[in-house]
Amino acid sequence: MAVLRHAPALLLSAALLGPFGCADAPIESADLRPDGQLRPTVYRQAGFARAGAAVLEKRPVTLSAVLAAEADGRLSDTTTFDAGVGAVHLHLRADGLDAPRTVVFRWTNLDTGTQVETLGVLSPEPVLRRVASLFLGPSDRGRYRVEVLGLPVEGEPPPVLFFREFEVRASDPAP
């Protein structure tokens, strides 16, 4: 009769075990306390259920950028270029990045709406590195914007990770 008196408590305790209980291990008298409640030892499977769970950590990534006419060497960061310069180069440094990340570099002429996109990679390097270039012709003038885009996820537009605007002016005539 004592077992029937504690049957609701046993059923409730078994229901609370959920996926941690073992289906083929019957509850024995050693698993019960004198008041009919389950002893804590019945949870011996709980640790096994959590083994190998991945822990995701999100850390901020800081992008440092230079727009320069120079492809390498000493860089002069600027927001104004002559059309005759040949190319505008984006140099980036990604601090806090754990592994290389595929990105898209999008160069947009804000006056005409024309865009050039190139696939690239951000790498966790301790120095500025040239990651993308926009080659200019003599008539390529106007306001521009360069964006670093993450890859799109589940049909969403790609996230903008970084952007910077600059201007390309007509070349100064030779004296």
C-alpha positions in Angstrom: 0.0 0.0 0.0 2.9 2.4 0.7 3.9 2.1 -3.0 0.4 3.1 -4.2 0.4 6.1 -1.9 3.6 7.4 -3.7 2.6 6.3 -7.2 1.7 9.9 -8.4 5.0 11.2 -7.2 6.9 8.4 -9.0 5.0 9.0 -12.3 5.7 12.7 -12.0 9.4 12.1 -11.3 9.6 9.7 -14.3 7.9 12.3 -16.5 10.4 15.0 -15.4 13.3 12.7 -16.4 12.3 13.2 -20.0 15.1 12.2 -22.4 17.6 11.8 -19.6 16.1 8.6 -18.2 17.0 5.2 -19.4 14.0 3.3 -20.9 15.3 -0.2 -20.2 16.5 0.4 -16.6 13.6 -0.2 -14.1 13.3 1.8 -11.0 14.5 -0.3 -8.1 14.2 0.2 -4.4 17.7 1.5 -4.2 16.6 4.4 -6.4 13.9 5.5 -3.9 14.4 7.5 -0.7 12.5 6.4 2.4 9.7 8.9 1.6 9.1 7.3 -1.8 10.9 10.1 -3.9 13.6 9.2 -6.4 17.2 9.6 -5.3 19.4 12.0 -7.2 21.4 9.0 -8.6 18.7 8.4 -11.1 20.1 11.3 -13.1 23.3 9.5 -13.9 22.5 9.6 -17.6 22.2 13.4 -17.7 25.9 14.1 -18.1 26.1 11.8 -21.1 23.3 13.7 -22.9 25.4 16.9 -22.9 28.7 15.4 -24.0 30.1 17.0 -27.1 27.7 19.9 -27.3 29.3 22.8 -29.3 29.6 26.2 -27.7 29.3 29.1 -30.1 31.0 32.3 -29.2 30.4 35.5 -31.0 33.1 38.2 -30.9 33.1 41.5 -32.7 35.3 42.0 -35.8 36.9 45.4 -36.4 37.7 46.4 -40.0 40.3 49.0 -40.6 40.5 50.4 -44.2 42.5 52.5 -46.5 41.5 53.7 -50.0 44.7 54.5 -51.9 46.0 54.9 -55.4 48.9 52.7 -54.4 48.6 49.0 -54.7 51.3 48.3 -52.2 54.1 50.0 -50.3 53.5 53.3 -48.5 49.8 54.1 -48.7 48.1 57.5 -48.7 44.5 57.2 -47.5 42.2 59.6 -49.4 38.7 60.1 -50.5 39.4 61.9 -53.8 41.2 60.4 -56.8 42.0 61.7 -60.3 40.4 59.6 -63.2 43.9 59.2 -64.6 45.2 57.4 -61.5 44.4 54.0 -63.1 42.9 52.2 -60.1 41.5 52.7 -56.6 42.7 50.0 -54.1 41.0 48.9 -50.9 43.3 47.8 -48.2 41.8 46.1 -45.2 42.7 44.6 -41.8 40.2 42.4 -40.0 40.9 42.3 -36.2 39.0 39.6 -34.2 38.4 37.3 -37.2 39.1 33.7 -36.3 39.3 32.2 -39.8 39.2 33.5 -43.4 35.7 34.6 -44.5 34.4 34.8 -48.0 32.9 38.2 -48.9 31.8 40.3 -51.9 33.4 43.6 -52.7 30.9 45.9 -54.5 32.0 49.1 -56.2 29.0 51.4 -57.1 29.1 54.6 -59.1 26.5 56.6 -57.2 25.9 58.9 -60.1 25.1 56.3 -62.7 24.2 53.3 -60.5 26.6 51.0 -62.3 28.1 48.3 -60.1 31.1 46.0 -60.2 31.2 43.0 -57.8 34.1 40.7 -57.1 34.4 37.7 -54.7 37.1 37.9 -52.2 38.4 36.8 -48.8 39.0 38.6 -45.5 41.8 37.0 -43.6 42.8 37.3 -40.0 46.1 39.1 -40.6 47.8 41.7 -38.4 48.5 44.1 -41.3 46.6 46.0 -43.9 46.3 44.0 -47.1 45.0 44.9 -50.6 41.8 43.0 -51.0 40.1 44.6 -54.0 40.6 47.2 -56.7 38.5 49.3 -59.0 40.2 50.0 -62.3 39.3 53.4 -63.8 39.2 54.7 -67.3 39.7 58.4 -68.2 35.9 59.0 -68.3 35.1 57.2 -65.0 34.2 60.2 -62.9 31.7 60.7 -60.1 30.9 59.7 -56.6 31.6 56.1 -55.7 30.9 53.7 -52.8 32.8 50.5 -52.0 31.1 48.0 -49.8 32.2 44.7 -48.2 29.3 42.3 -48.1 28.8 39.1 -46.2 27.4 36.2 -48.1 23.6 36.1 -48.2 21.8 33.7 -45.8 18.4 32.0 -46.6 17.3 34.4 -49.3 18.1 37.6 -47.3 20.1 40.4 -49.0 23.8 40.2 -48.1 24.7 42.1 -44.9 26.9 45.2 -45.4 30.0 44.7 -43.2 31.7 47.9 -44.2 31.4 50.8 -46.6 33.2 53.9 -47.6 32.5 56.6 -50.2 35.0 58.4 -52.4 35.1 60.7 -55.5 36.8 60.3 -58.8 37.5 63.7 -60.5 38.7 64.6 -64.0 42.4 64.5 -64.3 44.2 67.8 -64.0 45.3 69.0 -67.5 49.0 69.0 -68.0 50.6 72.5 -67.8 
